[in-house]
């Protein structure tokens, strides 16, 4: 790590020279300067700025360099707020299994799962089918009924008994981790998982995922030949059991009579990352001890992964709009405010966050480990995806209800002849302002909305509307100047639930599989700008352009209504959604 830290600045300056950004600091925000920043941050050289990678670090050095050049000072130390993220899980050296005087090890016979605890167990093994405990309107299933599993190993089939159905009531319950946690809840001390030939003909092991939410008991994936050895006293095989359960749709379990000694060992690797926190000191002797924060995240998806909308594509996810646009605009605002005398009686903190794509990690770290007294913050302005202003769409400004009179300030400064505005009141949302709203700080969230390039490799610098960004910047500057200069402090008001957006919620949340119109171009409804094939919405008949007007008979007028309605639903539910399609009402039944 010491060597890496020494090499990054050298590599950074070579890259900076290659991209030859404009060397002048100017008072006015121009399209050319914005383009320079976005071209650098979204370049192939930074490889998608995935948190904890070299590209992430290069981006941080670039941002600090530009803010320093504008005359800003580090808020603390060298301007970097360092923290670590868990980004990789690897198998340790203590993974083993033995039964019937035979021993098995990595990588050919066994492997731990990433959520396994690191511990050992010697105990009897009980087969418990697919490991389901389901009791709802469509399925009653209990693989643990009449089985004594307390303190024992449980052998489970992976998948579910309806592998060929794209819509099945078993799907919400068939993840390996959910099964392991259910086994633990039922009293098991360890879990062995095996794939039957219907589920996985090749019986191949997948790489360990980066999800490291441990279930705290050993969980081993084992090959079928090992599972068959464990089952040998019962005169049956994994293939026989999988076929029987799938055909009869009846749960069942039994003691195998086999004793297994085994252990799992997983190591969570952490990578270093950092926020960039710089300050423009206030011009008033009293108000300089209060703050306005202007921020945006600079991380993105690297070469793809589970958050990519490009499926299995492995390619640089450039993230020009998401969120090189917000960071580029933040840098230019810092320059203009620094050069505009009388623009900031309060001190202004410019904060570039990493880890947003992993669940707001950077902004959450800042608010949990503040470098200032957060009670002295007048407001936080968050810039996230501000580069795709279109003639037919509006600039979305969220958080207008988080302080008394804040909406009036926005409307008084917004030139409706220059920009169309969609103003919403809620303070929470899937970006870094939510971390500040949760600390009772007024927030404003600026975005020009989602598009088909979102979270794909095609979000590139040449698709940015740079003149549109200048328009957005002018409005943000006017608001920042107002909030940094008004003697009276904003008075925080709660506007919507303080929902903590984190990694686990993103992973487990109920979704339709659509890309909604975040900009609010449609009134009294929410348009589906993209419907992902194979997901619940598409399977239920929803089409691109459908306008959702109600879910289960409850009105949906905007993105906030939609998020609230979806938050009340559960996996496996069948819901009714009313849509407008070509001016006509349609009712769709969709299984989540």
N, C-alpha and C positions, 0 to 999 in steps of 0.2 A: 504493500500500500504506500509506503514512503517513496519507493521508486516511481510508482504510478503518479503520485502527487507532483513529483518533480518533472515528469515527462509531459503531463497534461498542459501546463502553460506553454511549453515549447511547441507542442503540436498545435495548440490554439493559435499562436501567433503566425505559424505557417499557413493555417487555414484562413485566418483573417486576412493575411496578405493576398492569398489566392482569390478571395472574394472581393477584395478592394472596396470595402464600404466607404462611403463618403466620409472624409476626415473632418469635415467642418461641423460645428455645433450651431444649429440655427434656431431662431426663435419661432419661426413658423413651421408647422408640420406639413411636410410635403410627401407626395406619392412616391417619389424616388427614394427617399430615406426609408420609408416603410417597406418598400420592395427590397432594399438592401438587407434589412434585418430578417425579413421572412425568407429570402433566398438562402441566407446563411443557415438559419435555424432549421430549415426544412431540407437542407442539402443531403445528398447521398452520404457525404462524409460523416454526418452525425448519426446515420443509420437509425433514424426514427426516435432518438432520444429516450429510449426505454430507461426507466428509473434504475439507478445503480450501475449503468453502463458507462463506457468511455464517452459516448455521444451525449449522455445526460450531463456528465462533468464538463465537457467542452461547451455545452450550451450555458451552463452556470458561469463559467469563466467569461464567456462572451457578454452575457448580460451585465455582470459586475463591471467589466471593462467599459461598456457603453455608459452605464450609470455614473461611474467614476469620472469619465470624460465630460459628462454633463455638469459636474461639480458637486455630486452627492458624496456623502461620507458614510462609511459603514455604521450601522446602528450599534453594532457591538463587534469587537474583535476585528477580523478581516472582512466582515460583510457576509460571511457564510454561516448559516446555522446548520450544523451537521447533525445527521441522525442516520440510523441504519434501518434497512428493510429486509424482511425475510423473502428471498426471491428464488430459492432453490432448495429442494429436499433430496438428499442422497442416502443410499444405504450404507450403514456402518459395517463394522467387522464382526458383530455379534449376532448375525442372523443365521439360525440353524433350525433343523427339525430332525428328530429321530423317532422311529416307531418300528416295532417288530425287528429289532436289532439291525435296522438299516438307517443310515444317516444321509441327509440331503443338505445342500448348501446353495449359495448364490453361484452363478446366475441361472443355472440350468434347471434346478428343481423348485426353488422357492424364491420369493421376493417379498419384502415388506411393502405395505401400502403407505402412501405418504402421510396419512393421518394416524398411523399406528403409534401406540405408546412404545417406549423402549423398556422392555421387561421380559422375564422368562416365566414359563409355566410348565409344570408336569402334571397332567391330569387325564382323566377319561375323556373321550370324544363322543359327542352326541350329534347326529345328523338332524338338521332342522329345516329341510327343504330350501325354499327361497328366503327364509328369515323374515316373513311378513307377519305383521299383526295389523289387520285392516278391518275396520267396522264402520262402513258407511252405507249409503242407500243402495249402492250397486255391488259391493263386495263385502262378504264376511269371511275372513280368512285368518287363521291363527296357527302358525307353524310350531308354536311352543306349547300348545295345549297338551296336558298330560305328560310333559317331559320335564325331568329334573335336570336342569342345566347349571345350577348354582355352583360356581367355582370350577366349571369344566370348560374344555374346548368345545366350540360349536362349529360344525362343518356346514357351510352354506353354499348353495348354487348361486352363481352370479346371474344377473339379468332378471327375467320374469317369464311366466308361462305363456305369454302371448307375444313372442319375439317378432312376428311378422305383421303385427297390427301397429299402424302409425298412430292410432288413437286407441288407447287402452287405459282402463282404470288402474292398472298396475304401475304404469310409467312413473307417477309421482313418488312411488315408494321403492323404486328399483336401484337406486344408487348404492354403490358399495359402502360409502360412509354412513348413509342412513341405516343400512342393514347392520353395520357394526355397532352403531350407537344403540339400536334397538336390542341387539343381543346383550350388550352391556346392561341396558335397563332391565332386561329379563333375568339377569344374574350371571351371565357368562363371564368367565375370567380371561378368555382368549377366543379369537375367531380365525378359522381357516376358510378361505374362499377358493372355489374352483369353478372353472367354466366347463359346462357340458358341451358336447360336439355341436348341438344345435345353436347354442349361444356363440361359440367360437371354435370352428372346425380345426383351426391350426393350433389352438391352445397356446397362444403366444402371449408374452408379457409386454405390457405397455411401459414406456418410461414413467418414472415417478413424476407426479404433477408437482406444481409449486404450492399447492394448497396444503397448509401445515396446521390445520385445526385438529389437534390430537384428540382421539377418543380415550386415550390413557390406558388402554389394554393392548396386548400384542395382537396384531392383525397381519396374517401372512397369506399371500396368494400362493397356491400350490398347483403343481401340474396334476393332470388327471391320473397318471400312473401312481402317484403318491396317494391321492385320494382313494383310488381303487384298492391300494394296499391297506389303508385304514378301514375300508369297508369289507375286506376279504372275509371276515368271520360271519358276515351277514349274507354271503353268497349273492351279492349284487354289485353293480358298478355305477359310476356316475352317469354313464349314458343311459342305463336302464331307469334310474331314478328320474332323470330329467325327462325322458320320454313318457314315463308313467304319469308324472305330475302334470305335464303339459297336456296330455290326452284327457285325463280325468278331471282336471281343474280342482283337485282335492288336496288340501295341505296334509302334511304328515311328517312325523319325526320318530326317531328311535335311537337307542344306544348302540353304538358300533361295537362295543366290547373292546375297543383298542385304546391303549394308553399312548399318549403323545407327549414327548418332551420337546419344547421348542422355545425360541425367543426371537424377538424382533428388535432391530436397532436402526433408528433413523436419525439423521443429522440435518438440522435446519441450517442452511448457509445464509449468511447475511451479507448484503452489499452496502457500501457507504454511499450516501447521497447527501444533498444539501439544498436548503432554501437560500436564495439570495435576498438579503435584507439591507437596504440602503435608505438613507434619510436625507431629506432636504430641510435644513433647520428653518423654523418659523421666523418671521420678521418682526414679531411683536414680543416684547419682553415677558408679558404675562401669558399670552396665548401660545407661545412656542412650547409650552409644557403640555399642550394638548395635541391630538394627532388626527390626521386623516390618513387612511391607508388606501393605496391604489395597488391592486395586485392582479395576478393571472398565473396560470400554471404553464410550465415549459416542457414537461415530460410528455411522451406519447407512447405508442405501442411497439416501438422497435421494429422487428421484422414480422410482426403479426401476433398470433396467439389467440386465446379464447375470446378476447374482446373484439377481434377483427371481424368485420362484416364480409370479408373476402374469403371466408371458408378456410380451406387448407393452404391458401397461398402463402408462400414464404418470400417476402419482398419488403423493401424499405417502406414503411408506412410514414410518409413524409410529414404529415400533420401540419401543413401550411396554415390552414384555417384553425385547426385544433392542435395546439393553440399558439403557433408562432405569430398569428395575427394579433392576439391579445397582448403578447409580450412585446412585439414590435411597437404597438400603439402605446404601451406603458412607457417604453424607453423614450419615445418622441414626446410624450406628455411631460416626462421628467425634464427633458431639455427645455421645453417651452416654459414650464413653471419656474425653472431655475433662472431663466433669462428675463422673466417678466416681473419687474419690480412691482411690489404691492399685491402680488397674486396669492400670497400665502402667509397670513399672520400665524396660523398654526403650522407646526411641523408636519411634513408629509412623508410618510414611509412608503417606499416602493418595494413591494414584496413579490418575488417570483418563486412559485412553489413547485417542487417536484412531488412525485407520488400521487398526483390527482387521479390518474387513471386506475390506480390500485385501490382507490377508496378515500380520496381527500387526505392522504397521509401527511403531506407537507403542511397544509394549512391547519390540520388538526394538531400536528406537532407544535406549530407556532402558537396556537391558542392555548394549548396545554402547558407550554413552556415559554411564556411570553417574555420578550426582552424589554417590555415596557409595562406600565400599569394599564391594563385593558380598559379600566373604568375611565381613562382619560381619552379614549378614542371616540371621536365625534361620529364617524361613519367609516364604512369600508366599501370601496367600489371594486367590483370584480369584472374583469374583461375576459370573456371566454367565447371564442369563435365569433369574431367581429369583422370577418373579411369577405363575406358573401352577400353584401347588401344588393338587393335586386329592385328593379323599378316597380315590380308588382308586389313587393313585400314591405314589411315594416321592421324597424329596429325594435327589438323586444327589450323592455326595461322592467326587470322584476324587483321586488322589495319595496315598492312605493308605499306600502302600508306599514313599514317597520319603524316609522317615526312620524310624529304629528306634523302635518304640513308638508311632508316630503313630496307628496304627489303634486301639490301646488307649486313647489319649487321647480319640479321637472317641467310641468306644463308652461310655466312662465318663461323658462329659458329655451324650450324646444321650439324651433322655427318649423311649423307644419308645412310651410311652403318649400322647405329644404329637405325635411325628413318626415316620413310617416312613422308614428310611434304606436306601439302596443304596450300599454302600461298595466302591469299586474301588481297586486299587493303582497303576495306571499313572500316570506323571507327564506324559506327552505327550497332546495333544489339540488340537482346532481352536479354541483360545482362548488368551488372553494368558499363562496360567500356563506354557505350553510354552516361552516365551522365558526364563523363570527356571529351569525344570527343566534346560534346556540349559546353564545356568551352575552346575550342581550345587547348586541351592538347593531345599530341601524345599518342596513346593507342596500346596495344597488347592484343589480346584475345586468350587464349589457351583453347582448348576443344578436347576431343577424340570422340565427336559426340553422337547423340541420339541412343536409342536402345529400344527394346520392353518393357523393365521394366521402362522406363521413365514415371514419374508421376503416378506410381502404387505402391501398397504395396510391390511388389517384387524387388524393388531397394535396395538390402541388401548387407551387408559388404562382404559376402562370394563370391560375383560375381565380386569383384574388381580385376583387374590385377595389383597386387602390384609391381612386377618387372617392368611392363610397366610404372607405376607411377614414379619409380626411374629414368627411362630413361627420362621421361618428366621433372622431377625435375632437372636433370643435365643440360638440355638445358636451362631451365628457370634461373637457377643459373648463367650460363655463360652469358646470356643476361642481367641479373640484374647487375652482376659485371661490364659488359661493360658500361651499361647506368649510373651506379653510379660512375664510375671512369673517363670516358672520359671528358677532360677539356672542349671541345666544347659542347655547348647545342644543342639538337635536334631542328630543325626548323620545326614548325608545317605546314602541308599542308592539305587542305580539300580533303577528299577521300570519296565521297558519301554524300547523304543528311544527315543533322543533325536532324534526326527524333527523337522526344521525345517519348519514349515508356512509355505509362502510362496505368492505369487501364481501363480508358474509351475506349482507342483505342483497347485494347485486347478484351474488351467485344463486341465492335461493328464492329470490322474489318471483312472484307470479307475473308472467308476461304473455302478451298476445303474439308477439313476433311481428310487430309493425314499427316503422319509423314515423312517429307522429309529427305534425306540423308545430314545431316548438315556437315559431314566430307568431302564431295566432292570426293567420291570414283569414280564417273563416270565423264568422261570428255565430254564436249559438250552436256550436259543434266543434269537433276535432277531426281534421282530415288525416287520413292515412296516406302519407307521402310515399311509403314503400311497404309492401306486404311480403314477408320472407317466405319462400316456398317451403313446405314441410312443417311449418310452425302452426300453432293452434288457429290463428286468424285465417290463414290460407286454407287449412283443412276444413274450416267452417264456412268457407265461401266468400270471405272478405276479399275485395279487390282494391288495387291502388286507386286512390281518388275518392273512395267511400268516405262519407262524413259521419262519424259516430255521434249520435245525438242522445243515446241513453244506454245504460248498462243495467240489466235486471230491472228495467222500468224506472231507473233513477237518472235524472237529467245529467248530461255531459255538455257543458258549454265551452270548455277550454281545457288546456293542458293540466291545470291544477285540479279541476273536477275529475278528469280522467285518472290522474295519479291517485287521488283519494279513493275513487271507486275501486281501482285495481288493488289498492292496499287492503281492502276489506275482503278480498277473495282468497280462496285456498286452492292448492294444487288438487286436481282431480274433479273440481266442480264443473258442471255444465251450466253455462250462463247464456242469457239472451242479450243480444246487442242489436239495437235499432240503428240503421244507417240510412242516409240519403244517398241514392245512386241515380245520377242523371235526373235529379229532381223528384224521384219517386222513393217512397219509404220501403225498406226491406227489413225483415227480422231474421237474424242469423242465430243459430244455436252453435255455440263453440265450447269445446271441452278443453279445459286448461291442463 
